[in-house]
Amino acid sequence: MDPRPPLPPFNEETAKQKIQMAEDAWNSKDPERVAKAYTPDSEWRNRNEFINGRDEIVAFLKRKWAKELDYRLKKEYWAHSGNRIAVRFEYEWRDEAGNWFRSYGNENWEFDELGYMAKRYASINDLAITEGERKLR
């Protein structure tokens, strides 16, 4: 696999670049594009679901975005060290019935030497909101 800069070890600037790249990819809602940022054997914990490898990532994201309509995400730098980055995030989405939600959480990321994410651990909570309370448009 070709290197995926910026590469670890990260400084604050390169960690923020990696975060912006992830935010842009997730907001594309393109599961294949998102999965390319992860190692072929990447390990995830997303809420209470355990996901392993790119094929499972793609399948998970297809299910996610079929349920979470009009998805919009914002990620923020929290901390970094070596090949790890911690992120806090929020995203908004609506369900099929038109109910809006804001989901908050934290992610811990670990990268391999080529700049691919090898581990992603996400803790997420959902809050029901009204359309008028939306912040991410």
Phi and psi in degrees as GROMACS dihedral restraints (atoms count N, CA, C in turn):
[ dihedral_restraints ]
;  ai    aj    ak    al  type     phi  dphi    fc
    3     4     5     6     1   -73.8    20    10
    4     5     6     7     1   148.6    20    10
    6     7     8     9     1   -58.1    20    10
    7     8     9    10     1   148.9    20    10
    9    10    11    12     1  -122.5    20    10
   10    11    12    13     1    80.4    20    10
   12    13    14    15     1   -66.3    20    10
   13    14    15    16     1   159.4    20    10
   15    16    17    18     1   -71.3    20    10
   16    17    18    19     1   150.5    20    10
   18    19    20    21     1  -102.5    20    10
   19    20    21    22     1   151.3    20    10
   21    22    23    24     1   -70.3    20    10
   22    23    24    25     1   156.6    20    10
   24    25    26    27     1   -75.2    20    10
   25    26    27    28     1   142.8    20    10
   27    28    29    30     1   -88.2    20    10
   28    29    30    31     1   147.8    20    10
   30    31    32    33     1  -107.8    20    10
   31    32    33    34     1   179.3    20    10
   33    34    35    36     1   -60.3    20    10
   34    35    36    37     1   -40.9    20    10
   36    37    38    39     1   -63.4    20    10
   37    38    39    40     1   -47.4    20    10
   39    40    41    42     1   -72.3    20    10
   40    41    42    43     1   -30.5    20    10
   42    43    44    45     1   -63.8    20    10
   43    44    45    46     1   -43.0    20    10
   45    46    47    48     1   -66.1    20    10
   46    47    48    49     1   -34.6    20    10
   48    49    50    51     1   -63.1    20    10
   49    50    51    52     1   -44.6    20    10
   51    52    53    54     1   -62.4    20    10
   52    53    54    55     1   -39.7    20    10
   54    55    56    57     1   -63.9    20    10
   55    56    57    58     1   -44.5    20    10
   57    58    59    60     1   -64.3    20    10
   58    59    60    61     1   -38.7    20    10
   60    61    62    63     1   -60.5    20    10
   61    62    63    64     1   -42.7    20    10
   63    64    65    66     1   -65.9    20    10
   64    65    66    67     1   -44.5    20    10
   66    67    68    69     1   -58.8    20    10
   67    68    69    70     1   -46.4    20    10
   69    70    71    72     1   -60.8    20    10
   70    71    72    73     1   -43.8    20    10
   72    73    74    75     1   -64.1    20    10
   73    74    75    76     1   -47.3    20    10
   75    76    77    78     1   -64.1    20    10
   76    77    78    79     1   -37.9    20    10
   78    79    80    81     1   -69.9    20    10
   79    80    81    82     1   -16.2    20    10
   81    82    83    84     1   -70.5    20    10
   82    83    84    85     1   -21.8    20    10
   84    85    86    87     1    55.6    20    10
   85    86    87    88     1    34.0    20    10
   87    88    89    90     1  -108.3    20    10
   88    89    90    91     1    99.3    20    10
   90    91    92    93     1   -55.4    20    10
   91    92    93    94     1   -38.6    20    10
   93    94    95    96     1   -65.3    20    10
   94    95    96    97     1   -43.0    20    10
   96    97    98    99     1   -62.0    20    10
   97    98    99   100     1   -46.3    20    10
   99   100   101   102     1   -61.4    20    10
  100   101   102   103     1   -46.8    20    10
  102   103   104   105     1   -61.7    20    10
  103   104   105   106     1   -28.0    20    10
  105   106   107   108     1   -65.8    20    10
  106   107   108   109     1   -15.8    20    10
  108   109   110   111     1   -82.9    20    10
  109   110   111   112     1    -6.8    20    10
  111   112   113   114     1  -109.4    20    10
  112   113   114   115     1   154.6    20    10
  114   115   116   117     1   -64.9    20    10
  115   116   117   118     1   154.3    20    10
  117   118   119   120     1   -57.1    20    10
  118   119   120   121     1   -26.6    20    10
  120   121   122   123     1  -112.0    20    10
  121   122   123   124     1    26.0    20    10
  123   124   125   126     1   -51.6    20    10
  124   125   126   127     1   143.1    20    10
  126   127   128   129     1  -109.7    20    10
  127   128   129   130     1   130.3    20    10
  129   130   131   132     1  -124.7    20    10
  130   131   132   133     1   148.5    20    10
  132   133   134   135     1  -125.8    20    10
  133   134   135   136     1   119.0    20    10
  135   136   137   138     1  -122.6    20    10
  136   137   138   139     1   105.6    20    10
  138   139   140   141     1    59.5    20    10
  139   140   141   142     1  -115.1    20    10
  141   142   143   144     1  -108.8    20    10
  142   143   144   145     1    17.5    20    10
  144   145   146   147     1  -109.5    20    10
  145   146   147   148     1   135.8    20    10
  147   148   149   150     1  -108.9    20    10
  148   149   150   151     1   126.8    20    10
  150   151   152   153     1  -126.4    20    10
  151   152   153   154     1   135.4    20    10
  153   154   155   156     1  -131.7    20    10
  154   155   156   157     1   121.7    20    10
  156   157   158   159     1    86.4    20    10
  157   158   159   160     1   161.5    20    10
  159   160   161   162     1   -62.4    20    10
  160   161   162   163     1   -39.1    20    10
  162   163   164   165     1   -60.7    20    10
  163   164   165   166     1   -43.1    20    10
  165   166   167   168     1   -69.2    20    10
  166   167   168   169     1   -33.9    20    10
  168   169   170   171     1   -61.7    20    10
  169   170   171   172     1   -48.1    20    10
  171   172   173   174     1   -59.9    20    10
  172   173   174   175     1   -47.0    20    10
  174   175   176   177     1   -61.1    20    10
  175   176   177   178     1   -43.7    20    10
  177   178   179   180     1   -60.1    20    10
  178   179   180   181     1   -48.0    20    10
  180   181   182   183     1   -66.6    20    10
  181   182   183   184     1   -35.0    20    10
  183   184   185   186     1   -62.2    20    10
  184   185   186   187     1   -44.0    20    10
  186   187   188   189     1   -63.7    20    10
  187   188   189   190     1   -44.5    20    10
  189   190   191   192     1   -58.0    20    10
  190   191   192   193     1   -52.8    20    10
  192   193   194   195     1   -79.0    20    10
  193   194   195   196     1   -10.9    20    10
  195   196   197   198     1   -75.2    20    10
  196   197   198   199     1   -28.2    20    10
  198   199   200   201     1   -93.0    20    10
  199   200   201   202     1   -42.4    20    10
  201   202   203   204     1   -95.1    20    10
  202   203   204   205     1    90.4    20    10
  204   205   206   207     1   -81.7    20    10
  205   206   207   208     1   153.2    20    10
  207   208   209   210     1    53.3    20    10
  208   209   210   211     1    37.3    20    10
  210   211   212   213     1   -60.2    20    10
  211   212   213   214     1   133.2    20    10
  213   214   215   216     1  -144.4    20    10
  214   215   216   217     1   127.5    20    10
  216   217   218   219     1  -121.3    20    10
  217   218   219   220     1   144.6    20    10
  219   220   221   222     1  -132.1    20    10
  220   221   222   223     1   124.3    20    10
  222   223   224   225     1  -108.7    20    10
  223   224   225   226     1   147.2    20    10
  225   226   227   228     1  -132.7    20    10
  226   227   228   229     1   140.4    20    10
  228   229   230   231     1   -60.6    20    10
  229   230   231   232     1   137.3    20    10
  231   232   233   234     1  -119.8    20    10
  232   233   234   235     1   -50.9    20    10
  234   235   236   237     1  -166.2    20    10
  235   236   237   238     1   167.3    20    10
  237   238   239   240     1  -153.4    20    10
  238   239   240   241     1   160.3    20    10
  240   241   242   243     1  -165.0    20    10
  241   242   243   244     1   120.2    20    10
  243   244   245   246     1    60.1    20    10
  244   245   246   247     1  -113.1    20    10
  246   247   248   249     1  -104.2    20    10
  247   248   249   250     1    20.9    20    10
  249   250   251   252     1  -122.6    20    10
  250   251   252   253     1   145.9    20    10
  252   253   254   255     1  -135.7    20    10
  253   254   255   256     1   137.4    20    10
  255   256   257   258     1  -110.5    20    10
  256   257   258   259     1   135.9    20    10
  258   259   260   261     1  -131.7    20    10
  259   260   261   262     1   143.2    20    10
  261   262   263   264     1  -112.2    20    10
  262   263   264   265     1   152.2    20    10
  264   265   266   267     1  -152.0    20    10
  265   266   267   268     1   164.6    20    10
  267   268   269   270     1  -145.0    20    10
  268   269   270   271     1   146.7    20    10
  270   271   272   273     1  -143.6    20    10
  271   272   273   274     1   154.1    20    10
  273   274   275   276     1  -119.3    20    10
  274   275   276   277     1   148.7    20    10
  276   277   278   279     1  -161.7    20    10
  277   278   279   280     1   164.1    20    10
  279   280   281   282     1  -125.8    20    10
  280   281   282   283     1   154.3    20    10
  282   283   284   285     1   -90.8    20    10
  283   284   285   286     1   178.7    20    10
  285   286   287   288     1   -60.0    20    10
  286   287   288   289     1   -29.0    20    10
  288   289   290   291     1   -82.4    20    10
  289   290   291   292     1    -4.3    20    10
  291   292   293   294     1    92.6    20    10
  292   293   294   295     1     6.9    20    10
  294   295   296   297     1   -78.8    20    10
  295   296   297   298     1   132.6    20    10
  297   298   299   300     1   -96.1    20    10
  298   299   300   301     1   148.9    20    10
  300   301   302   303     1  -139.9    20    10
  301   302   303   304     1   149.6    20    10
  303   304   305   306     1  -117.6    20    10
  304   305   306   307     1   127.9    20    10
  306   307   308   309     1  -109.4    20    10
  307   308   309   310     1   128.3    20    10
  309   310   311   312     1  -112.7    20    10
  310   311   312   313     1   151.3    20    10
  312   313   314   315     1  -176.8    20    10
  313   314   315   316     1  -176.5    20    10
  315   316   317   318     1  -130.6    20    10
  316   317   318   319     1   145.7    20    10
  318   319   320   321     1  -129.1    20    10
  319   320   321   322     1   142.0    20    10
  321   322   323   324     1  -114.6    20    10
  322   323   324   325     1   125.8    20    10
  324   325   326   327     1  -117.1    20    10
  325   326   327   328     1   143.2    20    10
  327   328   329   330     1  -131.0    20    10
  328   329   330   331     1   132.1    20    10
  330   331   332   333     1  -110.9    20    10
  331   332   333   334     1   151.7    20    10
  333   334   335   336     1   -84.3    20    10
  334   335   336   337     1   179.1    20    10
  336   337   338   339     1   -68.0    20    10
  337   338   339   340     1   -17.8    20    10
  339   340   341   342     1   -92.4    20    10
  340   341   342   343     1     0.4    20    10
  342   343   344   345     1    91.2    20    10
  343   344   345   346     1    11.6    20    10
  345   346   347   348     1   -92.0    20    10
  346   347   348   349     1   143.5    20    10
  348   349   350   351     1   -77.5    20    10
  349   350   351   352     1   121.3    20    10
  351   352   353   354     1   -95.2    20    10
  352   353   354   355     1   -28.0    20    10
  354   355   356   357     1  -140.8    20    10
  355   356   357   358     1   138.9    20    10
  357   358   359   360     1  -140.7    20    10
  358   359   360   361     1   117.8    20    10
  360   361   362   363     1  -119.1    20    10
  361   362   363   364     1   116.2    20    10
  363   364   365   366     1  -118.6    20    10
  364   365   366   367     1   131.7    20    10
  366   367   368   369     1  -114.1    20    10
  367   368   369   370     1   127.2    20    10
  369   370   371   372     1  -138.4    20    10
  370   371   372   373     1   138.9    20    10
  372   373   374   375     1  -125.6    20    10
  373   374   375   376     1   145.2    20    10
  375   376   377   378     1  -109.2    20    10
  376   377   378   379     1   143.6    20    10
  378   379   380   381     1  -129.5    20    10
  379   380   381   382     1   125.2    20    10
  381   382   383   384     1   -70.5    20    10
  382   383   384   385     1   133.5    20    10
  384   385   386   387     1  -133.0    20    10
  385   386   387   388     1   165.7    20    10
  387   388   389   390     1   -91.3    20    10
  388   389   390   391     1   162.5    20    10
  390   391   392   393     1   -57.6    20    10
  391   392   393   394     1   -36.6    20    10
  393   394   395   396     1   -68.8    20    10
  394   395   396   397     1   -18.8    20    10
  396   397   398   399     1   -87.9    20    10
  397   398   399   400     1    -3.6    20    10
  399   400   401   402     1   -60.0    20    10
  400   401   402   403     1   141.4    20    10
  402   403   404   405     1  -112.3    20    10
  403   404   405   406     1   -27.4    20    10
  405   406   407   408     1  -104.5    20    10
  406   407   408   409     1   107.2    20    10
